[in-house]
Amino acid sequence: MFIITILQAILLVAHAVAAQNSTFSNPILSGFHPDPSCVFVEELDNTFFCVTSTFLAFPGVPVYASRDLKNWKLISHVFNRPSQYPGLGTKRTFINLVFSSTDLFDDDAWSDPVEIDMHGINAIDPDLFWDDDGQVYMLTGWGKIYQSAVDLETGGSSKPVNVWNGTGAESPEGPHMYKKNGYYYLLIAQGGTGINHSVAIARSAHVSGPFEGFSGNPLLTAKNTENFFQCVGHADLFQDANKKWWGVALATRSGPDHRFYPMGRETVLYPVTWDDEWPVLDPVYGHMEGWEKPGRIQQSSSSHKSTPDVDSVDFEPGSSIPRHWKFWRFPDPSSYTISPPKHPNSLELSPSKSNLTGILTEAHPINCISRRQTASLFNFSVDIDFSPTEAGEEAGVSVFITQLQHIDLSIQLASNGSQVLRLQTTAYGKPDAEPPKSNTLTMPRSWIGEILRMYIEAKEPTAYSFSAARASEPLDVRYLGNVSAEYVTGGSGSYTGTLLSAYNTNNNRTGKAKAWISRWRYLPLAQEVERGVFEPVNTN
């Protein structure tokens, strides 16, 4: 994971306001948004900033901005070019990097990283704390919580010291440090990122301890509850302009059975109070009540408009790939061309040798372009112009969570040379799950050479519906089947979340058939905020 370093002082000013509670819904960042870390910066127009983890999705570490903790805009990505990764082409597992920016709203302003010397200690989840004397400390976790004094210019550091290990639960990690009323508070995640996940805290009069654990730990957990929001943990705390405290954490919308949560770990919000010098974190629910929140984003300010969650992309000449779209691993830029001369208003995808499963350790790119699934119920459709002529040529759409778990609806050639539509589920990442047999439909003769419209719909939060039609006759739909969301939940995808994708591959053969993607549409319909309780998505 990566750290954002905002090299500015953060000053909080109290304002006298009426004690009026606000209401809001969780998650505040829906879909694949784990490990949130947030800060309030008064000097930048009283704005909250949050980042989340992205793992193998690229560009990585999105930065979101909000004035009201409800409406969020994607403003940049910290990790946005391969040159920022010093471990590229190596097998180094643990690299702790610090990035800085002079303009949080600009990808290009994010620096190449400074690597912090960890003195051979393997650890993740680096977090920075500035003490009153200006000394910067890095905290990390990997079975133990470590602390080092660091130099952000050179990457030099003191040898990491084990300062606390939580309450005895497994996997202490995700540390954050705060200073309040003369005490240093150390907040951590523990229990692993599954249903035993929890938040614990300790404090000390000295920055390096010894730390005294809170007798009321865990501060926050959904363990052993019937709550719809489970796996709650990896928390962070921050104040607003009124010096009221808030917290964020990751959670899954899975209920205690933990069977269906394809969107993975999402970012949730809750109010925080202090009682007898220790924080009290409200349990996480779909509908919440909290402190009076700042005013709504001023829509006249383009820098603070919310990111719309609706895709209506036609790849006009001169346009670019939308900022919120994702690649899996680093893309080959030459494989993606917007509005080429003979195919205007389309995205040309060249075939990759690797298919969506590929080989996990290889460096070959996967020619797949995606957006997060961000709603429990949605409609997604893409037009594909693709005419395979050789065995192995394949293009289509996918519900993708990792290379080992995905559901694909593709155009390809059958063994007899006829063009077919094929619905195929890959679930190697869940060895105990037996995926359904593939469904192959011979393409009607009138469809050959036509642009096809491929549909993926979530009419319920536990399954996906796949169908296709000619773009010229969109009501003449061929239904391929429903596939359970269980196959793109957990397993190898426990750290990620579903992506809705279009792809092109020759399956490591010689085919060169290109695919032209057009009329990309995504419409979120509703969020499940409690088991069986849905809230319409506001798409305005």
C-alpha positions, -999 to +999 in steps of 0.1 A: +000+000+000+010+036-005+010+067+016-001+101+006+021+128+020+003+162+020+032+185+030+011+212+045+002+220+081-034+210+089-050+235+112-085+230+126-105+260+136-135+257+159-168+273+149-198+278+170-226+259+153-260+245+163-259+209+175-280+196+146-276+159+136-271+149+100-282+116+084-263+097+057-261+063+041-232+039+039-211+031+021-198+066+012-174+051-013-191+021-028-175-007-046-139-017-045-126+009-020-108-008+010-084+006+035-096+042+036-074+069+050-089+104+053-078+139+064-095+173+066-076+203+052-090+237+061-065+256+039-078+238+008-113+252+009-123+232+040-120+199+021-119+163+032-096+140+012-097+102+013-076+076-004-082+038-007-062+007-018-063-006-054-038-036-054-034-048-090-059-023-105-043+006-123-041+036-120-038+031-083-046+049-050-074+071-059-077+105-042-113+117-035-124+151-023-155+162-005-169+193+013-197+174+030-186+138+035-214+127+013-206+139-022-172+128-034-152+136-065-123+115-078-096+142-083-064+122-090-045+090-086-013+089-066+001+059-086-005+068-122+026+058-142+048+027-142+080+048-136+067+054-100+072+018-091+109+011-083+102-026-079+090-031-115+105-063-129+117-075-095+104-099-069+106-075-040+075-081-019+076-053+007+084-018-005+073+012+016+070+043-005+061+080+002+046+102-025+040+139-023+021+163-044+020+201-050-015+198-065-039+171-053-062+176-083-035+168-109-021+133-116+011+147-130+018+166-098+023+133-079+060+127-074+081+097-080+083+080-046+109+081-018+116+046-006+118+043+032+146+021+045+129-006+067+161-022+078+150-056+066+116-055+084+088-068+063+057-047+069+026-031+052+002-003+057+027+025+062+013+056+079+030+089+088+027+110+120+041+145+124+050+152+161+049+187+175+087+191+171+085+184+134+099+149+136+081+125+113+074+089+123+063+060+101+041+033+115+037-001+098+021-034+106+026-071+097+019-093+127+034-065+148+031-027+149+064-010+142+075+026+144+105+044+129+117+080+128+120+089+091+135+115+068+111+121+040+137+137+018+162+108+018+142+078+029+165+073+058+150+059+090+158+046+125+155+009+130+118+000+133+108-006+169+078-029+179+055-005+199+023-025+204+006-057+191-030-051+199-051-072+222-038-106+212-060-110+180-042-121+148-028-097+122-023-064+139-019-039+111-032-007+096-018+017+122-027+054+126-014+078+153-031+109+167-022+133+195-049+147+218-046+163+252-010+153+256-015+116+248-004+097+217-032+074+205-023+044+184-053+030+164-049-004+146-067-031+128-067-067+141-083-100+136-076-102+098-098-085+072-126-111+074-155-116+098-132-113+128-119-079+118-119-052+145-104-019+156-083-015+188-066+015+204-038+022+229-023+054+242+010+067+257+024+099+271+054+094+249+054+090+211+072+057+212+054+042+242+049+022+262+013+020+250-016+011+273-044-007+256-080+006+261-100-016+285-130-013+262-113-028+231-123-035+205-135-001+197-154-012+166-163-046+151-192-065+136-179-098+148-206-121+163-234-098+152-262-101+127-253-068+111-255-065+073-222-046+073-195-071+083-157-072+083-156-037+098-121-026+105-090-008+092-103+025+106-090+060+105-102+091+125-103+128+116-119+160+126-140+185+107-140+223+107-161+223+139-136+200+156-161+172+156-146+137+151-155+112+124-142+078+114-140+057+083-134+020+080-137-008+054-167-031+055-185-057+034-222-058+027-224-095+033-244-102+065-229-128+089-232-156+064-205-138+044-216-155+011-224-127-013-204-095-013-190-091-049-182-054-045-158-064-018-146-041+009-161-006+008-156+026+027-180+034+054-185+065+077-195+069+113-194+096+140-170+095+169-173+109+204-149+109+233-157+096+267-132+097+296-103+105+271-110+075+249-129+076+215-163+059+211-170+047+176-206+042+165-214+008+149-218+008+111-252+006+095-266+015+062-285+044+076-266+065+101-270+097+121-240+119+129-227+154+136-240+184+117-220+181+085-206+210+064-227+225+037-232+208+003-206+211-023-209+243-043-219+231-077-204+263-093-170+251-082-158+226-108-130+214-085-156+201-060-183+187-082-192+151-074-180+124-097-211+111-115-216+074-112-232+070-146-213+061-177-224+073-211-193+071-231-191+073-269-154+077-274-156+109-294-125+119-314-101+138-291-116+123-259-097+103-234-104+072-212-125+083-182-105+089-151-124+064-130-118+035-154-093+008-145-068-016-161-057-048-145-019-045-140+000-020-162-016-016-196+001-015-230-010+020-242-005+010-279-033-016-275-060+011-268-069+037-295-098+061-292-118+068-323-094+054-349-099+067-385-120+038-398-139+033-366-148+067-352-166+069-319-152+036-306-123+023-285-100+000-305-088-030-284-059-050-298-057-086-286-034-095-258-018-129-256-029-133-220-066-139-215-084-128-184-069-157-164-035-156-180-004-165-159-003-148-125+035-143-125+039-131-161+045-095-170+024-096-202-005-071-201-042-081-202-061-060-227-091-054-205-106-021-196-130-017-166-150+003-142-160-006-107-194-021-099-206+006-075-243-003-070-261-035-058-285-033-088-273-019-121-275-021-159-243-023-180-240-026-218-213-023-244-214-025-282-187-047-297-177-049-333-156-081-335-152-107-363-130-136-352-115-157-380-090-178-361-092-202-332-084-184-299-097-150-309-121-139-282-137-106-272-165-097-248-175-084-215-168-097-180-176-094-143-140-096-131-127-096-096-093-113-101-076-134-128-088-165-110-124-154-106-145-139-134-176-144-154-173-137-192-197-133-221-177-135-253-177-137-290-155-165-304-152-194-328-164-229-321-144-259-331-164-261-364-155-226-373-189-210-365-192-179-345-207-184-310-216-165-279-202-182-248-210-176-212-181-190-191-174-188-153-138-191-140-136-198-102-101-212-097-097-188-068-125-206-049-114-243-049-146-254-030-169-237-055-180-256-086-188-231-113-217-237-137-211-253-170-204-229-199-234-220-221-227-217-258-251-202-283-245-204-320-248-170-334-278-164-357-267-160-393-282-125-394-259-115-366-226-124-383-207-092-391-230-071-371-221-049-341-234-067-310-247-052-278-236-072-247-256-068-215-247-075-179-274-067-153-278-071-116-315-075-110-308-088-075-276-084-055-267-121-055-266-128-093-257-114-127-278-117-159-260-120-193-276-114-227-268-101-261-285-085-291-277-068-324-270-031-318-294-023-346-321-045-330-316-040-293-350-055-283-342-088-301-323-101-271-307-136-266-305-146-230-274-165-220-280-171-183-278-160-147-246-166-127-244-164-089-223-136-075-208-162-052-182-170-079-169-134-078-170-131-040-141-137-016-116-164-025-087-148-044-108-117-046-110-111-009-090-079-011-106-065-043-141-059-057-159-065-090-150-047-121-173-045-152-150-050-182-145-053-219-116-073-232-099-088-263-075-118-264-060-143-288-055-168-259-018-170-266-023-179-302-016-161-334-049-142-340-048-105-346-085-096-347-092-063-332-123-054-313-140-020-314-159-010-283-186+017-285-217+030-267-204+021-232-233+025-207-235+020-169-266+029-149-266+023-111-301+016-099-301+009-062-280+002-032-287-024-007-283-006+027-296-034+049-305-070+040-334-067+015-336-029+020-328-009-012-322+028-017-325+043-052-292+057-065-294+095-072-278+098-107-283+136-110 
